[in-house]
Amino acid sequence: AVHDELGRLLAETHALLRNEDSTSATLEGIWNRWRLSAELILSEKGREAPEETDLLQQLRDTAQSVGIKLQTLGELPQQGEAANLLLAAGAEALTNLMRHARGDELFIEGKRLSHGWSCELTNNGELPKGPIVEGGGLAALRKKKESAGGVMQIETWPQFKLLVLLPQRDEGEADNV
């Protein structure tokens, strides 16, 4: 899965660098996706990212750099495994919004539960034209969520929704956004 994402990023980077019409904003967007991918890899390996960063702000910056507005509602995890799992879900939702749904807004609504977090990711893009096939990114996301004790559900009607239930593992995750 990480291999697939890095392969996609490499191909997109190569295409952008060959395109003389690439804007600095487009190049900044791809750079932010590389940085976000590196942080996800480090968090999967149990290592800290080189800098102490707000993971949700990283996702918001990446979204903004590719022309997508990220809106958050409710209470979302700010640190620990739940925040990393939410970041992975947000990165996948952002990628799919750009590649398939052609929207420009991503919404993440969170709710604190007694055992963790419930987060719904929706967008203002086009509805899927058929059933969602969980290929590379979504399949990897499901595996990551389930191996951490979480749950992932995809709905396509009346709007696309990615629902993730994230386990509570670390103390101090109850901060508000």
QUIWO-V213384 format. One line per field, one symbol per residue. ss: DSSP state (2 for helix, 1 for strand, 0 for the rest). phi: phi as a letter, one per 40 degrees, with the letter a starting at -180 (. if undefined). psi: psi as a letter, one per 30 degrees, with the letter a starting at -180 (. if undefined). Layout:
BEGIN
ss = ???
phi = ???
psi = ???
END
This chain:
BEGIN
ss = 022222222222222222000002222222222222222222220000000000222222222220001111110000022222222222222222222220001111111110011111111000000000000222222222222000111110000011111110000000000
phi = .cdccccccccccdcccccccccccccccccccccccccccccccgbccdbcbccccdccccdccbgbcbbbbgbbcbagcccccccccccccccccccbcfbbbbbbbbacbcbibbbbbbabcccdcaccbccdcccccdccccccgcbbbbbbbcacabbbbbccbbcgccccc
psi = eeeeeeeeeeeeeeeeffjfgkleeeeeeeeeeeeeeeeeeeeegglkleljljeeeeeeeeeefggkkkkkkaklkflaeeeeeeeeeeeeeeeeeeeefhagkkkjklkklfgbkkkkkllgakkkfakkjjadeeeeeeeeeefggakkkkkfkflkkjkkkklkeklgggkl.
END
